[in-house]
Amino acid sequence: MSLPVALVITRNLPPLIGGMERLVWHIVDELRTEYAVCVVGPEGCSEQLPSGVEAHEVPLRPLWRFLLGAAWHSLDEARRRRPRLILAGSGLTAPLAWLAARLTGARCVVYLHGLDVEARHPLYRLFWRRSFRHFDQVLVNSLFTRNLALAAGVLPERMTLLHPGVALPDMALAASRRTAFRERHGLDDAPVMLYLGRITARKGLAPFIRDILPMIVTAQPRAKLVVIGEEPTQALNRHTGERQLIEHSLDANGLNHSVRLLGEFDQDNPEIEAAYFAADVLVFPVQARAHDNEGFGMVAIEAAAHGLPTVAFSVGGVTDAISDPRSGHLIPPDANEAFAKAVLACLIPTPGRATNCRAFASKFAWTTFGQHLRETFRSQTTPR
């Protein structure tokens, strides 16, 4: 018996790097257990999709070209293969998924992230955001995003809260990878903070280095900050100049010796896992910004899975990703001194901290995510 067809339309898949890209990849991976999956996605995605998944690639830029190409392939695939389920991986492709579903009678689902609802472009708000109300099911990544969707007119009975998942690492490798990473980067036995993610204004690395890091280094002169990430080049909501601000602050405060800027790694690079093991605390200084907030905070869950606590400002969907004090600390926005004190406390080893972090992260395992996802999709597979 042949499997029913599921069509996934998204701009967010590897080779692009980020939490949304990992999330959509796992959605595709879970779908293929019960569907014949076809993806309309970004150029280069075919080589990195799970086996057995068919893909139509579309150039990322310019944006209008991606949207037109994705619309063409989506409607063509929907007409030819008559999918039972059509999924938009984010708000950007929501109108394409909704239109293809309308033409074929398929059920349509969209996964919304915070920026999908907050984006303030007038055309987006007029056409894209309004389409969310017409989906059979709207998946949201946090309570913060759920509240945004409610304010946008999505009915509560059509929404399902589905947090992104996490891979639980083999802790038997922790000690050896911690030692090796520290040796490679000249960290020795210094207290280590880790920042991992894109370098954008929303992520807050520049103000952290300017306003908070000096307080930490004054109290703990041997402390080091390891930065893995770069300014984005392919993201739609990208900001430039953050790296320059960081370098200026380091020079002005004489802190170049306290920071290791390692650049960006592919999401499967083992150096990322080694960095989690090597660090003592993850710093996640995300900012509260109008129409540009953090929808969830996947990096905090990944850190907890490695036994690493996170200190973050309590903004957006980050509050879903950190259990204070179990897996870290949530600090009121702009409370820089409190943020510094929380980081300094985490730099001191505490018995049971790593165990508590991993116990919290285990609730977000990809296996649990997949089970909830499939249950949601099963309720949406009866053709209209």
VEXKESE-850676 format. One record per residue (C-alpha): residue in three letters; y, z, x. Coordinates in steps of 0.1 Angstrom, whole numbers, padded with zeros to 4 digits, always signed. Each point is the difference from the previous one (the first is absolute). Layout:
N
AlaYZX
...
This chain:
384
Met+0000+0000+0000
Ser+0034-0010+0015
Leu+0027+0026+0005
Pro+0032-0002-0021
Val+0030-0013+0020
Ala+0029+0022+0011
Leu+0032-0016+0013
Val+0022+0020+0023
Ile+0036-0012+0006
Thr+0019+0017+0028
Arg+0023-0003+0030
Asn-0013+0032+0015
Leu-0032-0005+0021
Pro-0008-0001+0037
Pro+0010-0015+0023
Leu+0032+0018-0013
Ile+0000+0036+0012
Gly+0007+0029-0023
Gly-0014+0024-0026
Met+0003-0024-0029
Glu-0019-0026+0020
Arg-0029+0024+0007
Leu+0000+0011-0037
Val-0002-0035-0014
Trp-0028-0009+0025
His-0020+0030-0013
Ile+0006-0010-0036
Val-0014-0035+0008
Asp-0030+0017+0018
Glu-0007+0022-0030
Leu+0004-0028-0025
Arg-0026-0022+0017
Thr-0028+0024-0009
Glu+0003-0010-0037
Tyr+0020-0033+0001
Ala+0001-0033+0017
Val+0034+0005+0016
Cys+0026-0027+0007
Val+0032+0009+0018
Val+0034-0018+0001
Gly+0016+0016+0030
Pro+0021-0003+0032
Glu-0007-0025+0027
Gly-0027+0013+0024
Cys-0017+0024-0025
Ser-0032-0020-0003
Glu-0014+0011+0034
Gln+0005+0037-0008
Leu-0012+0002-0036
Pro-0034+0015-0008
Ser-0029-0024+0002
Gly-0007-0022-0031
Val+0036+0000-0011
Glu+0017-0033-0006
Ala+0037-0004+0009
His+0029-0024-0004
Glu+0026+0007+0026
Val+0037-0004-0006
Pro+0028+0000+0027
Leu+0020+0032-0001
Arg+0034-0014+0006
Pro+0023-0009-0015
Leu-0007+0022-0030
Trp+0006-0027-0026
Arg-0027-0021+0017
Phe-0025+0028-0001
Leu+0007+0006-0037
Leu-0003-0037-0009
Gly-0032-0004+0021
Ala-0015+0032-0014
Ala+0009-0011-0036
Trp-0016-0034+0005
His-0033+0014+0015
Ser-0001+0028-0026
Leu+0003-0022-0030
Asp-0024-0026+0014
Glu-0026+0026+0008
Ala+0004+0017-0034
Arg-0004-0034-0018
Arg-0031-0010+0020
Arg-0018+0033+0003
Arg+0010+0019-0031
Pro+0002+0034+0015
Arg-0008+0031-0020
Leu+0025+0021+0019
Ile+0032-0009+0018
Leu+0017+0025+0023
Ala+0035+0000+0016
Gly-0001+0019+0032
Ser+0036+0010-0004
Gly+0030-0005-0022
Leu+0010-0032+0019
Thr-0029-0020-0014
Ala-0001+0017-0034
Pro+0016-0029-0020
Leu-0025-0024+0016
Ala-0030+0021-0010
Trp+0014+0006-0035
Leu+0006-0037-0006
Ala-0035-0010+0013
Ala-0015+0027-0023
Arg+0020-0013-0030
Leu-0013-0035+0006
Thr-0036+0009+0003
Gly-0005+0032-0021
Ala-0009+0021+0030
Arg+0009+0037+0003
Cys+0029+0006+0023
Val+0005+0030+0023
Val+0029+0007+0024
Tyr+0000+0026+0028
Leu+0036+0014+0003
His+0015+0017+0031
Gly+0033+0018-0001
Leu+0022-0029+0013
Asp-0016-0023-0026
Val+0019+0018-0027
Glu+0030+0012+0019
Ala+0011-0034+0014
Arg+0035-0007-0011
His+0003-0038+0003
Pro+0014-0011-0034
Leu-0025-0029-0005
Tyr-0029+0022+0010
Arg+0011+0027-0025
Leu+0005-0025-0027
Phe-0032-0019+0002
Trp-0025+0017+0024
Arg+0004+0036-0011
Arg+0000-0009-0037
Ser-0034-0017+0004
Phe-0016+0034+0009
Arg+0002+0010-0037
His-0023-0028-0010
Phe-0030+0008+0022
Asp-0032+0013-0014
Gln-0002+0026+0027
Val+0026+0012+0026
Leu-0013+0019+0030
Val+0025+0022+0018
Asn-0003+0016+0034
Ser+0017+0033-0007
Leu+0016+0022-0026
Phe+0034-0011+0013
Thr-0009-0037-0006
Arg-0014+0009-0034
Asn+0033+0016-0010
Leu+0018-0032+0012
Ala-0023-0021-0021
Leu+0005+0021-0031
Ala+0038-0004+0004
Ala-0005-0037+0003
Gly-0017-0001-0034
Val-0037+0000+0009
Leu-0020+0019-0027
Pro-0017+0031+0013
Glu-0034-0009-0016
Arg-0001-0032+0021
Met+0005+0018+0033
Thr-0026+0015+0024
Leu+0009+0021+0031
Leu-0021-0012+0029
His+0009+0013+0034
Pro-0008-0022+0030
Gly-0031+0010+0019
Val-0008+0009+0036
Ala-0029-0004+0025
Leu-0014+0033+0012
Pro-0005-0002+0038
Asp-0029+0012+0021
Met+0013+0033+0013
Ala-0026+0001+0028
Leu+0023-0024+0019
Ala+0031+0020-0004
Ala+0000+0020+0032
Ser-0008-0029+0023
Arg+0025-0024-0016
Arg+0027+0027+0001
Thr-0005+0005+0037
Ala-0002-0038+0008
Phe+0032-0008-0020
Arg+0020+0028+0016
Glu-0011-0012+0035
Arg+0009-0036-0008
His+0035+0008-0011
Gly+0008+0029+0025
Leu+0001+0027-0027
Asp-0023+0025+0018
Asp-0001+0032-0020
Ala+0035-0003-0015
Pro+0006+0007-0037
Val+0000-0034-0016
Met+0017-0013-0032
Leu-0010-0033-0014
Tyr+0020-0025-0020
Leu-0021-0029-0014
Gly+0014-0028-0022
Arg+0027-0026-0004
Ile+0033+0008+0015
Thr+0024-0004-0029
Ala+0029+0019-0014
Arg-0022+0014-0028
Lys-0025+0014+0025
Gly+0027+0021+0017
Leu-0011-0002+0036
Ala+0035-0006+0013
Pro+0017+0030-0017
Phe-0031+0021+0010
Ile+0006-0009+0037
Arg+0038+0005-0003
Asp+0001+0032-0020
Ile-0034+0018+0002
Leu-0017-0008+0032
Pro+0027+0016+0022
Met-0006+0033-0018
Ile-0037-0002+0005
Val+0002-0009+0037
Thr+0026+0028+0006
Ala-0025+0025-0014
Gln-0031-0017+0015
Pro+0011-0020+0031
Arg-0035-0013+0007
Ala-0004-0016-0034
Lys-0005-0038-0002
Leu+0005-0024-0028
Val-0024-0030-0002
Val+0013-0029-0021
Ile-0024-0027-0013
Gly+0017-0027-0019
Glu+0028-0026+0001
Glu+0027-0014-0022
Pro-0017-0023-0026
Thr+0003-0037+0002
Gln-0019-0011-0031
Ala+0009+0027-0025
Leu+0022-0010-0029
Asn+0021+0031+0001
Arg+0005+0001+0038
His+0029+0015+0018
Thr+0012-0008+0035
Gly+0017+0020+0026
Glu-0021+0032-0002
Arg-0016-0004+0034
Gln+0035-0004+0015
Leu+0011+0032-0017
Ile-0030+0018+0014
Glu+0005-0011+0036
His+0037+0009-0003
Ser-0009+0036-0011
Leu-0025+0004+0027
Asp+0025-0010+0026
Ala+0028+0021-0015
Asn-0022+0031-0002
Gly-0018-0005+0033
Leu-0034+0000-0018
Asn-0016-0032+0014
His-0025+0022+0019
Ser-0011+0017-0032
Val-0009-0032-0019
Arg-0028-0026+0004
Leu+0008-0033-0019
Leu-0034-0017-0001
Gly+0009-0029-0024
Glu-0021-0013-0029
Phe-0038-0002-0001
Asp-0023-0018-0024
Gln-0012+0023-0027
Asp-0036+0000+0014
Asn+0011+0007+0036
Pro-0020+0031+0012
Glu+0032+0012+0018
Ile+0013+0010-0034
Glu-0029+0023-0007
Ala+0002+0014+0035
Ala+0037+0007-0006
Tyr-0008+0021-0031
Phe-0025+0020+0020
Ala+0024+0004+0030
Ala+0029+0013-0020
Asp+0008+0035-0013
Val+0022-0010-0030
Leu+0010-0031-0018
Val+0037-0003-0007
Phe+0009-0020-0031
Pro+0038+0003-0005
Val+0003-0024-0029
Gln+0034-0001-0016
Ala+0012+0002-0036
Arg+0017-0034-0006
Ala+0013-0017-0031
His-0025-0026-0011
Asp-0020+0004+0032
Asn-0023+0030-0001
Glu-0035+0006+0014
Gly-0025-0007-0028
Phe-0028+0021+0014
Gly-0005+0008+0038
Met-0034-0013+0011
Val+0006+0010+0036
Ala+0000+0037-0010
Ile-0034-0004-0016
Glu-0013-0018+0031
Ala+0013+0027+0022
Ala-0016+0027-0021
Ala-0033-0018+0002
His+0002+0004+0038
Gly+0008+0037-0004
Leu+0037-0006+0007
Pro+0027+0018-0020
Thr+0031-0019-0011
Val+0036+0012-0003
Ala+0020-0022-0024
Phe+0031+0001-0022
Ser-0009+0005-0037
Val+0011-0033-0014
Gly-0015-0028-0021
Gly-0038-0001-0002
Val-0005+0020+0032
Thr-0006+0031-0020
Asp-0033-0014-0012
Ala-0011-0006+0036
Ile+0005+0035+0014
Ser-0013+0033-0012
Asp+0024+0027+0013
Pro-0011+0020+0019
Arg-0036-0013+0000
Ser+0006-0033+0017
Gly+0036+0004+0013
His+0034+0009-0012
Leu+0025-0016-0025
Ile+0036+0006+0009
Pro+0030-0004-0023
Pro+0020-0032+0008
Asp+0026+0003+0028
Ala-0013+0035+0010
Asn-0002-0010+0036
Glu-0002+0034+0015
Ala-0029+0010-0023
Phe-0017-0033+0009
Ala+0003+0008+0037
Lys-0014+0036-0006
Ala-0030-0014-0019
Val-0008-0025+0028
Leu+0002+0028+0026
Ala-0023+0022-0021
Cys-0026-0029-0001
Leu+0002-0005+0037
Ile-0016+0035+0004
Pro-0038-0003-0006
Thr-0012+0019-0031
Pro-0037+0007-0008
Gly-0012-0018-0031
Arg+0030-0024-0002
Ala-0020-0031+0008
Thr-0028+0010-0025
Asn+0026+0005-0028
Cys+0015-0034+0007
Arg-0033-0018-0001
Ala-0010+0018-0032
Phe+0031-0013-0017
Ala-0004-0035+0013
Ser-0036-0002-0012
Lys+0012-0002-0036
Phe+0016-0034+0009
Ala-0032-0015+0016
Trp-0004-0038-0006
Thr-0033+0007-0018
Thr+0019+0021-0026
Phe+0027-0026-0002
Gly-0026-0027-0006
Gln-0017+0019-0027
His+0032+0006-0020
Leu+0011-0036+0005
Arg-0032-0015-0013
Glu+0000+0024-0030
Thr+0036-0012-0008
Phe-0010-0037+0004
Arg-0031+0004-0022
Ser+0023+0011-0029
Gln+0020-0032+0005
Thr-0027-0027+0002
Thr-0004-0008-0037
Pro+0016-0034-0004
Arg+0029-0002-0025
